[in-house]
Amino acid sequence: MSRVVLVTGVADGAVARTARLIADRGVEVGIEKVVGVDTTLPTHELGKVKFIRADVRTPVIGKVLAVEDVDTVVHLGVAPASSRFKSTKELNVIGTMQVLAACQRSETLRKFVLGSSTAVYGTSPRDPAVWTESGTARGGTRSGYPKDVVEVEGYVRGFARRRPDVIVTTLRMAQILSPRSTAPLAAYFRGPVLPGVLGFDPRLQFLHLADAMEVVRLAAAHDRPGTFNIAGDGVMLLSQCARILGRPVAPLPPVALGAAFARFARVMGTEISPDLHRLLTYGRVVDTTALRHIFGYEPRHTTRETFESFAAALRPGLLHLGVPR
């Protein structure tokens, strides 16, 4: 039987490239067709990917699965608020519920891949030094994108219990940095001054887009059940990031931090969401042992290499260390 993969969220440039990669390499593993869906027309080249304009928040997604005989769903339509839409709560949560409802009814589905985020761990002063996949958030998931991710993963676990015949893979990705990224953290680093928190120098991890795309491709092409943290090796302090960028860090007092960050961001022309200013206070580091030993993938780019590549794209005069962008 021919394999058909459906990818959600392909109006986003990075998702479009991922869908195209799955299609281009699909012949190696018997994938004959890749279908991309989104509410708006993609502005990026999709190559062999078949585009269908469909709103994942509506039952029409079920018709797409049935008509196209989809056996693998790659759900990448869960995104931070400022990446493509000002308000994404409905797309993230309601969209996922509709996609899972369609998957529940599908007679051809055998695999579901969720593009999730390490934001599911939240941010709190009580966090462990390193998060493993079994960890549970201790704070910072009551609103915004982290809350969406927690809810989405909860719905996916429920689906996995109801459909034990379907292989479910959850990919918890660290912050992806690429020159074209419009994610909140990328926008933050593009600012002329980096707001920081007085007395804190958070540890951060980054993920190169090429690694993120390859992990999704492997999950779609092969059977990799389970939940996996995805991040480049190593960590960086915010102060190290600032030095590479040549940007000053403006330390702000922890008291009334949220309001201070918001005002500062408006003046600087950037955007700092509540979950982002918590990340820039406490940081977050995840363990990727399962990615290497169970999933079977070794990231090609370290956290530092990923950031240096991003910084080189922002500052043409910065020495580029040969890291692919």
C-alpha positions in Angstrom: 0.0 0.0 0.0 1.3 3.5 -0.9 2.1 5.8 1.9 0.5 9.3 2.1 1.7 11.9 4.6 -0.3 15.0 5.6 1.5 18.0 7.0 -0.3 20.8 8.8 0.8 24.5 8.9 2.6 24.6 5.6 2.0 28.4 5.1 4.9 28.8 7.5 8.2 28.8 5.6 10.0 26.4 7.9 7.1 23.9 7.8 6.9 24.3 4.0 10.6 23.3 3.7 10.0 20.4 6.0 7.1 19.1 4.0 9.2 19.5 0.8 12.1 17.5 2.4 9.7 14.7 3.4 8.4 14.6 -0.2 11.9 14.8 -1.8 13.2 11.9 0.3 10.0 10.0 0.6 10.7 7.6 -2.3 13.4 6.0 -0.1 10.8 4.7 2.3 7.8 4.3 0.1 6.1 7.7 0.7 4.3 8.3 -2.6 2.5 11.6 -1.7 2.8 14.5 0.7 -0.2 16.7 1.3 0.2 20.1 2.9 -2.7 22.0 4.5 -3.2 25.4 5.9 -5.7 28.2 6.1 -3.7 30.5 3.8 -1.8 30.0 0.6 1.9 29.3 1.1 4.3 31.9 -0.2 7.2 29.4 -0.3 7.9 26.8 -2.9 6.3 23.4 -2.0 7.8 21.4 -4.8 6.1 18.0 -5.1 3.9 18.7 -2.1 0.2 18.8 -2.9 -1.4 21.9 -1.2 -5.0 21.8 0.0 -6.5 25.0 1.5 -8.2 23.7 4.7 -8.9 25.1 8.1 -7.8 22.6 10.8 -10.3 24.1 13.2 -13.1 22.7 11.2 -14.3 19.1 10.4 -13.2 19.6 6.8 -9.8 18.2 7.9 -11.4 14.8 8.3 -12.6 14.9 4.7 -9.0 15.6 3.6 -7.7 12.6 5.5 -10.4 10.3 4.0 -10.2 11.5 0.4 -6.4 11.4 0.3 -6.1 8.0 2.2 -3.6 9.6 4.6 -1.7 7.1 6.8 0.7 9.5 8.5 -0.2 12.9 10.0 2.6 15.4 10.9 1.0 18.1 12.9 3.3 21.2 12.8 0.6 23.8 13.1 1.2 24.5 16.8 3.1 27.9 17.0 3.9 30.8 19.3 1.6 33.8 19.0 4.0 36.1 17.0 5.3 33.6 14.5 2.4 33.9 12.0 -0.7 35.1 13.8 -1.3 37.6 16.6 -3.7 35.2 18.3 -3.1 31.5 17.9 -4.9 30.0 20.9 -7.7 28.8 18.7 -5.4 27.4 16.0 -3.2 25.7 18.5 -5.8 24.0 20.7 -9.0 23.9 18.7 -7.1 23.0 15.6 -5.3 20.1 17.3 -8.6 18.8 18.7 -10.2 18.8 15.3 -7.1 17.1 13.7 -7.2 14.4 16.4 -10.9 13.9 16.0 -10.3 13.3 12.3 -7.5 10.9 13.1 -9.7 9.1 15.6 -12.2 8.4 12.8 -9.7 7.5 10.2 -9.5 3.9 9.1 -6.2 4.3 7.2 -4.1 6.2 9.8 -1.2 4.4 11.3 1.1 7.2 12.5 0.8 10.6 14.2 3.8 13.0 14.7 3.4 16.1 16.8 5.8 19.0 16.5 5.8 20.2 20.2 8.1 22.4 22.2 10.3 22.3 25.3 8.0 25.1 26.5 5.9 22.3 27.9 8.3 22.2 30.9 7.5 25.9 31.7 9.9 28.1 33.6 10.2 28.3 37.3 12.9 29.0 40.0 12.1 25.4 41.2 13.0 23.8 37.8 15.7 21.0 37.7 19.1 21.8 36.1 18.2 19.6 33.2 14.8 18.4 32.1 14.1 14.8 31.0 11.1 13.7 29.1 9.4 12.4 32.2 9.5 15.8 33.9 6.4 17.8 34.8 6.2 21.6 34.6 6.6 23.4 38.0 5.4 26.8 36.9 5.1 29.1 33.9 2.4 27.2 32.0 -0.8 28.9 33.1 -1.0 31.2 30.0 0.2 31.8 26.5 2.1 29.4 24.3 3.3 27.1 27.2 -0.3 26.5 28.2 -1.2 25.7 24.6 1.6 23.2 24.4 0.6 21.5 27.6 -3.0 21.2 26.5 -2.1 20.0 23.0 0.2 17.2 24.4 -2.6 16.2 26.8 -5.0 15.8 23.9 -2.4 13.8 22.0 -1.9 11.4 25.0 -5.6 10.9 25.2 -5.7 10.1 21.5 -2.8 7.6 21.9 -4.8 5.8 24.6 -7.9 5.6 22.4 -6.0 4.5 19.3 -3.2 2.1 20.6 -2.9 0.9 17.0 -1.5 4.3 15.9 2.2 5.1 16.4 2.5 8.4 18.2 5.7 10.5 18.2 6.0 13.7 20.2 9.0 16.0 19.3 9.7 18.6 22.0 11.9 21.1 20.2 14.1 23.7 21.8 14.1 27.3 20.5 14.7 27.1 16.7 16.9 30.0 15.4 17.2 30.7 11.7 17.8 34.0 9.8 14.2 34.1 8.6 12.6 33.1 11.9 9.8 35.4 13.2 9.5 33.5 16.5 9.5 35.7 19.6 13.1 34.8 20.7 14.5 35.5 17.3 12.7 38.9 17.3 14.2 39.6 20.7 17.8 38.9 19.6 17.2 41.3 16.6 16.6 44.2 19.0 19.4 46.9 19.4 19.4 46.3 23.1 18.6 43.0 24.9 16.4 43.5 28.1 17.7 41.2 30.9 16.8 40.5 34.5 19.0 42.0 37.2 20.9 39.2 38.9 20.0 36.5 36.3 22.0 35.1 33.4 19.8 32.3 32.0 21.1 29.1 30.4 19.6 28.7 26.9 19.6 25.9 24.3 19.0 26.4 20.5 18.0 24.0 17.7 19.2 24.5 14.1 16.4 24.4 11.6 18.2 21.8 9.5 18.2 19.4 12.5 14.6 20.1 13.3 13.6 19.3 9.7 15.6 16.1 9.6 14.1 14.9 12.9 10.6 15.5 11.6 11.4 13.7 8.4 12.8 10.7 10.2 9.7 10.5 12.5 7.5 10.6 9.4 9.5 8.1 7.4 10.3 5.6 10.2 8.5 4.2 13.3 9.8 6.2 16.3 7.2 6.0 19.0 7.6 8.0 22.2 8.4 11.5 23.4 11.8 13.1 22.6 13.6 16.3 23.6 15.3 17.9 20.5 18.1 20.4 21.0 21.7 21.1 20.0 24.5 20.0 22.3 25.7 22.4 24.9 24.2 25.5 26.5 24.8 29.3 26.2 24.3 32.1 28.8 22.4 35.1 27.7 25.5 37.2 28.3 27.4 35.0 25.9 24.7 35.5 23.2 24.9 39.3 23.7 28.6 39.3 23.3 28.5 37.4 20.0 25.8 39.8 18.8 27.6 42.8 20.0 24.4 43.9 21.8 24.3 45.5 25.3 22.1 43.8 27.9 19.9 46.2 29.8 19.3 44.7 33.3 15.8 45.3 34.7 14.7 44.8 38.3 12.7 41.6 39.0 9.9 43.7 40.6 7.1 44.3 38.2 9.2 42.5 35.6 6.4 41.7 33.1 5.3 45.3 32.8 8.9 46.6 32.6 9.8 44.1 29.8 6.7 45.0 27.9 7.4 48.8 28.0 11.1 48.3 27.2 10.2 46.0 24.3 7.8 48.6 22.8 10.5 51.3 22.9 13.0 48.9 21.3 10.5 47.8 18.6 10.5 44.1 19.7 8.0 41.8 21.4 8.5 40.0 24.7 5.6 37.7 25.8 5.2 36.7 29.5 6.6 33.2 28.8 9.6 34.7 27.0 10.6 37.0 29.8 10.3 34.0 32.2 12.7 32.1 29.9 15.0 35.0 29.9 14.9 34.9 33.7 15.3 31.2 34.6 16.4 29.6 31.3 15.7 26.0 30.3 18.0 23.1 29.5 16.8 19.6 28.3 18.4 16.2 28.2 18.7 14.7 24.7 19.9 11.2 25.6 16.7 9.6 24.3 17.0 11.4 21.0 20.4 9.8 20.5 20.0 6.3 21.9 16.3 5.6 21.3 15.2 7.8 18.4 18.6 7.4 16.8 19.6 10.9 15.7 22.7 13.0 16.6 22.1 16.7 16.0 24.6 18.1 13.4 24.7 21.5 15.0 25.5 22.5 18.6 23.7 25.2 20.4 26.6 27.5 20.0 27.0 26.8 16.3 23.3 27.4 15.7 23.5 30.8 17.5 26.7 31.8 15.7 25.0 31.0 12.4 22.0 33.1 13.4 24.2 36.0 14.6 26.3 35.9 11.4 23.1 36.4 9.3 22.2 39.4 11.4 25.7 40.9 11.3 27.3 40.5 7.9 30.6 41.6 9.2 30.7 38.9 11.9 33.2 36.1 11.3 31.2 33.1 10.1 32.7 29.9 11.4 31.5 27.7 8.5 28.2 26.7 10.1 25.6 26.1 7.4 22.6 28.5 7.7 
